[in-house]
Amino acid sequence: MKKQYIFLSLCVILYSISFAQTGKVFDKLSHTSKILKGDRNFAIYLPPDYETSQRDYPVLYLLHGAGDDQTGWVQFGEVLHITDKAIKEGKATPMIIVMPDAYTNRIGYFNDIRGDWDYEDYFFKELMPYVETNYRIKQEKRYRAVAGLSMGGGGSFMYALRHPELFSSACPLSAYVGPKSIEEVKNMAKRYYNYKASDAEAQEYLSNYSALSLIESMTKKDIESIKWYIDCGDDDFLYEGNSLVHIALRKKKVHHEFRIRDGGHTWTYWRTALPEVLEFVSNTFHQK
């Protein structure tokens, strides 16, 4: 009986240890935004040792695509399972992953061309300070990364290019790279918002939210202050734009990683990309 008790006790201990090695995801969190005039949702992944340690962690801002919300990477991207596995295998460092919602009321990660929905301002002036104050997050460029898919890949491009002082790495996946001309901006404003943009408004938007325009206007030093991992499937409808960004970076002699793999614009593709993203950003978090 004593041996049986010891055996059962060991089983309980081993189970507890195993359970403790699992991270946690909370996907129904919210905070109040003055800029967007309402509550904003976000999800967060906390690494397995978050509750048992006192350390601060690096952070990855992981952006969803059009049609999803903050639960996209949780539900379809399997962020909990994939990140736990990468940490356990030593391919990723323990990190906090923040997944904002860019699909409530209006869609998109940028400031609206009409000037009445400034999501980018919200992200940098409200969301980032909120999570980095309320969670044990290292608040330095070296420990901050951004990644995302499709629309969120566009957010990854623009946020890193427009704020190179804040991010150590960026990983756009199957990214929307932004408009290529003033006319494209004006047509987009008319089609999606029934808004007639002026030439000046369209030019300003193009300068701010086109990866190609930003790369052209920025210095090689500023772009290279970020480590880049760009990935897009060979059957993806956004393949051309990503290829043009790759060519623009090559012409500017900016070092970057560019991957074209077999696949399309699907969660199957992005789930296979996430482990590589976690390993890549972890390498930028580490001391060389």
C-alpha positions in Angstrom: 0.0 0.0 0.0 2.9 2.4 0.9 4.6 1.7 -2.5 1.3 2.3 -4.3 0.8 5.6 -2.5 4.4 6.7 -3.4 3.7 5.8 -7.0 0.5 7.8 -7.1 2.2 10.7 -5.5 4.9 10.6 -8.1 2.3 10.5 -10.9 0.6 13.6 -9.4 3.9 15.4 -9.2 4.9 14.5 -12.8 1.5 15.6 -14.0 1.8 18.9 -12.2 5.2 19.5 -13.6 3.9 18.7 -17.1 0.9 21.0 -16.7 3.2 23.8 -15.4 5.1 23.6 -18.7 2.1 24.8 -20.6 1.6 28.5 -21.5 -1.7 30.2 -21.3 -3.8 32.2 -23.7 -6.4 34.8 -22.8 -8.4 35.8 -25.9 -11.2 38.0 -24.4 -9.2 40.8 -22.8 -10.0 44.4 -23.4 -9.1 48.0 -22.4 -10.5 51.4 -23.1 -9.3 53.5 -26.0 -9.7 57.3 -26.0 -8.4 57.5 -29.5 -10.9 55.0 -30.9 -13.6 56.0 -28.4 -14.5 52.6 -26.9 -13.2 49.3 -25.6 -10.7 47.4 -27.7 -10.2 43.7 -27.5 -6.9 41.8 -27.5 -5.5 38.3 -26.9 -2.3 37.5 -25.1 -0.1 34.4 -24.8 1.9 34.0 -21.6 4.8 31.6 -21.6 4.9 28.5 -19.4 7.0 30.0 -16.6 5.3 33.4 -16.5 3.4 32.7 -13.2 6.4 31.1 -11.4 9.1 33.6 -12.3 9.7 37.3 -11.7 11.5 37.9 -14.9 10.5 40.3 -17.7 10.0 38.9 -21.2 10.5 39.9 -24.8 7.3 40.6 -26.8 6.0 39.7 -30.2 3.0 41.6 -31.6 1.2 39.1 -33.8 -1.3 40.6 -36.2 -4.3 38.9 -37.7 -5.6 39.2 -41.3 -8.8 40.6 -42.7 -11.9 38.7 -41.7 -10.4 37.6 -38.3 -10.1 39.3 -35.0 -7.8 38.9 -32.0 -8.8 35.2 -31.7 -7.6 34.3 -35.2 -4.1 33.3 -34.3 -5.5 31.5 -31.2 -8.3 29.5 -32.9 -6.9 28.9 -36.4 -3.1 29.6 -35.9 -2.8 27.3 -32.9 -0.5 29.8 -31.3 -0.6 28.1 -27.9 0.4 24.6 -29.1 3.0 25.9 -31.6 4.7 28.3 -29.2 4.8 25.9 -26.3 6.4 23.3 -28.6 9.0 25.7 -29.9 9.9 26.8 -26.4 10.1 23.2 -25.1 12.3 22.2 -28.0 14.7 25.2 -27.4 13.9 26.8 -30.8 12.2 29.8 -29.3 12.9 31.8 -26.1 10.0 32.3 -23.7 8.1 35.4 -24.8 4.8 37.2 -24.5 2.7 37.4 -27.6 0.1 40.2 -28.0 -2.6 39.8 -30.6 -4.7 42.9 -31.1 -8.1 43.2 -32.7 -8.3 45.3 -35.9 -11.7 44.2 -37.0 -14.2 45.9 -34.6 -16.2 48.9 -36.0 -13.6 49.5 -38.8 -11.0 47.1 -40.3 -7.3 47.7 -40.7 -4.1 48.6 -38.8 -3.6 52.1 -40.3 -4.9 55.6 -39.7 -7.9 56.0 -42.0 -7.6 58.3 -45.0 -10.7 60.1 -43.8 -9.0 61.1 -40.6 -11.6 59.8 -38.2 -10.3 56.3 -37.3 -6.6 56.4 -36.2 -5.8 52.8 -35.5 -2.1 53.2 -35.8 -2.1 56.0 -33.2 -4.1 53.7 -31.0 -1.7 50.9 -31.3 1.4 52.9 -30.4 0.0 55.4 -28.0 -2.5 53.2 -26.1 -2.2 49.5 -26.7 1.5 49.1 -26.5 1.9 51.2 -23.4 -1.1 49.4 -21.8 0.2 45.9 -22.3 3.9 46.8 -21.6 2.8 48.3 -18.3 0.4 45.6 -17.2 2.5 42.6 -18.1 6.2 41.9 -17.4 7.4 43.0 -20.8 10.9 44.3 -21.6 10.4 47.8 -23.0 13.3 48.1 -25.3 13.7 47.8 -29.1 15.9 44.8 -28.9 13.2 42.8 -27.1 10.2 43.8 -29.3 9.1 42.2 -32.6 6.1 42.4 -34.9 4.7 39.8 -37.3 1.4 39.1 -39.0 -0.4 37.6 -42.0 -2.1 39.2 -45.0 -3.5 42.5 -43.7 -1.5 41.9 -40.6 1.6 41.3 -42.8 0.9 44.8 -44.1 0.7 46.0 -40.6 4.0 44.4 -39.8 5.7 46.1 -42.8 4.3 49.5 -42.1 4.7 49.5 -38.3 8.4 48.4 -38.5 9.3 50.7 -41.4 7.5 53.7 -39.9 8.8 53.0 -36.3 12.3 51.3 -36.8 13.3 52.6 -33.4 10.8 50.3 -31.7 11.3 46.9 -33.3 14.3 44.6 -33.5 12.6 42.3 -36.1 9.6 42.1 -38.4 8.1 39.0 -40.1 5.4 39.8 -42.7 3.7 36.7 -43.9 1.7 36.7 -47.2 1.6 40.4 -46.7 -0.5 43.1 -48.3 2.3 45.6 -49.1 0.1 48.6 -49.7 -0.9 50.7 -52.7 1.5 51.3 -55.6 0.2 54.7 -56.9 -1.9 57.7 -56.0 -4.7 56.5 -58.4 -4.8 53.1 -56.6 -5.3 55.0 -53.3 -8.1 57.1 -54.7 -9.8 54.1 -56.2 -9.5 52.2 -52.9 -11.0 55.1 -51.0 -13.9 55.4 -53.4 -14.6 51.6 -53.5 -14.3 50.7 -49.9 -15.3 54.0 -48.1 -17.2 55.9 -50.8 -14.8 58.7 -50.1 -13.3 61.1 -52.7 -9.7 61.6 -51.7 -7.8 64.5 -52.9 -4.4 64.2 -54.6 -2.7 65.5 -51.5 -4.6 63.0 -49.2 -3.8 60.1 -51.6 -0.1 61.1 -51.7 0.2 61.3 -48.0 -1.5 57.9 -47.6 0.8 56.4 -50.2 3.9 57.8 -48.5 2.8 56.4 -45.1 1.3 53.0 -46.1 3.1 51.6 -49.1 6.0 49.4 -48.2 7.6 50.2 -51.6 7.3 54.0 -51.0 8.7 53.7 -47.5 11.7 51.6 -48.6 12.5 54.1 -51.3 12.4 57.1 -48.9 14.2 55.5 -46.0 18.0 55.1 -45.4 19.6 51.7 -45.7 20.8 52.0 -42.1 17.3 52.6 -40.7 15.8 49.7 -42.7 18.6 47.4 -41.7 18.2 48.3 -38.0 15.3 45.7 -38.2 15.9 42.0 -39.0 13.5 41.0 -41.8 11.9 37.6 -42.4 9.5 37.8 -45.4 7.5 34.7 -46.4 4.9 34.2 -49.1 3.5 31.1 -50.8 4.1 30.5 -54.5 0.4 30.2 -55.1 -0.6 33.3 -53.1 -2.4 36.1 -54.8 -0.2 38.6 -53.0 3.0 37.0 -54.3 3.8 39.8 -56.7 3.8 42.6 -54.1 6.0 40.6 -51.8 8.4 39.9 -54.7 8.5 43.6 -55.5 9.5 44.4 -51.9 12.2 41.7 -52.1 13.6 43.3 -55.2 13.4 46.8 -53.7 15.4 45.6 -50.7 17.9 43.9 -52.9 18.4 47.1 -55.0 19.0 49.0 -51.8 21.4 46.2 -50.6 19.4 45.7 -47.4 20.1 42.3 -45.9 16.8 40.3 -45.3 15.4 36.8 -45.4 13.0 36.1 -48.2 11.1 32.8 -48.4 8.9 31.5 -51.2 7.4 28.1 -50.2 4.8 25.8 -51.7 1.3 27.0 -50.7 -1.3 29.6 -50.9 -3.2 32.2 -48.8 -4.3 29.7 -46.1 -4.0 28.9 -42.4 -2.2 25.7 -43.3 0.6 27.8 -44.8 0.7 30.3 -41.9 0.7 27.5 -39.2 3.9 26.1 -40.8 5.4 29.6 -40.9 4.8 30.4 -37.2 7.6 28.1 -35.8 10.1 29.8 -38.2 8.9 33.2 -37.1 9.3 32.3 -33.4 12.8 31.0 -34.0 13.8 34.1 -36.1 12.5 36.7 -33.6 14.1 34.7 -30.7 17.5 35.0 -32.4 17.1 38.8 -32.5 16.2 38.8 -28.8 19.4 37.0 -27.9 22.8 38.6 -27.3 25.1 38.1 -30.3 
